[in-house]
Amino acid sequence: MRRSSALVCLSLGALCAVGCGGGSGSGGGGGTSSSITSISASCSPASITTVQTTNCSAAVTGTGSYSSTVSWSATGGTITGGGVFTPTGAGTAMITATSTQDSTKTGSTNVIVAVAPTVTAITVVATPATITTDQTSTCAASVTGTGAFTTDVTWSATGGTITSNGVFTPSGGGNASCTANSTQTGYTSVSGSANITVSVVPPTITNISPNYAACDGFCSNLSYTVYCTGCENGDIFHDASGLFTPDLTLSITPGQSTFNVSLSWQQGTFEPWMNTWEVEHPGGTFVGKWSTAFLGTGSQSTLAVSPVTGTLFEDDQKSGQVYTLNTSGTTGTLFSGPAQASTPTQIAIDDVSGDIVYVSTANSPQIAVYDDSGNLQCSLTPGLTAISAVAAKGGYIVATDPKDNLVGIAKMDCSGYQSISVAGQPWAVAMTNGTELDAYVLSRDQWSTNGLPGLTKILIPAGTIEGSVELTGLTPVSTVRGTFPYAASYQVQAFTLSSVAAVLSTSDDAVLLVSTDTSSGKTMQVTSSITVPNIPIGIAIQETPSSSIVWDAYILADGSQSGTHIGAINATSGTYVYGGGACPSQSILAGGFLATSNGIYCAQGSTIEPPVTLTP
């Protein structure tokens, strides 16, 4: 045996001198040595995020009785003895596996693990979280994470649309939401949402332009612009007055706040009328009411009082019937049967006989005179193309013709007819029966060399012009209607106990007071110009030996209420002194507006309301 060993050592040369001395080795007498030849390691997964772990394992190879035990170390994180690596941040981590056989027999290997930044949560807040369909909400995202994560998000929404910067617009009522998503490559996919409650806002009409129409005759294709908040495609636009039918179904785009309406007035609807417009979502209720006015012929009050009996007569320009209200409160009609004339019609009552002048314009203008029981007294066909206004006093009739620039004069028995020429579209007329019998004719357009309206005083029955004045401050009808085809209305009233006339211009929101005293060479002149509130539609005078009041009927310009309101002007001082009254019914437009010693009367169509007592 010793010989054999010697042979081995000889063949190993120098190695034998180190490893075979003394006749024994570390493995016991004559055993072979152990050594590690390689270590391989891997981690799965090889790419993680900062909130993940990876499991690492090692394979050790060697010779002899080598040890397969390894120890672990890492940079960029921590690793357990079992090889579980937990990163401490984003970047690149290096994991080392080491196997030690003894102090001189070791091996190791490195593993590179990529650690990506991580979005851990997205918190979304919607401000405000409760909105209506005409509002928006702004959604904001707060992103948290580890490493160099991105705060960029993409937005999505239910129940509406959302922009890239988080502005949410609802598409209807109900529950909605906005969602922020983080989906950038290499990052975890995280989302967050916020709920939004959307209430359906009722549609609201905020304005209708024009807010009134004043037609001299038949009107067709009136064009309105309607301003609305909350209006949606398919909403129903409705005239609560029932004058315009059928209802209009809106065809508008989302967010559209105005739309146009073109409507035709039907024949026979010339009476003054208050329209109440409203709108609804399909299946809802009508809301958002707005009022506009139709002033009919707009030239003369259709309400007159008999100075003899005190009975009121209201001419319904729709039917032609004349409705009555006597001092006991009893109502009735002038004609026991159908109306005696076609529409539109106008009336005036003589202060001497109490007979009623009844005007119709069916084919050519006709003037008929009835007693207060509806019995025909006489009739005539004046030489006028049109009649815009009529007045009666002192046994005479005066009518205005704006087309031929004529003023017709006749007796109450229909005799003695004559006409005189007055420039500028003579439109309205008032009469006084004091120390002399006078007519005051308002010309509404191009009366003077300056193109302004004018007022002419005519002595009746002579038909001579006693005086005139240019109505500075009033706009001619042609100028107004150059912009608004159905605007401009003018009226005139005159006092008997004082030499004052009042002139109303609806489009100018103004009442002018005119001194009509032409005695001793005096000239007529405008003494006051009073701006009246909102939209004035009529004037009426009320006088006693101690006071002279011009009552002003007006409608609200903002359309928030229907009906007629009442103000007052002191005719002596020329100041607006009162504006707090109203006609009893807010559904009535006072086309008939009259003041007597009993109070102020408002009338429309067949309705004559009880008097209102106001103290300016």
Summary of the structure (lengths in Angstrom):
residues: 616
radius of gyration: 49.6
end to end distance: 149.1
largest distance: 176.5
contacts: 2112
relative contact order: 0.07
helix: 5%
strand: 51%
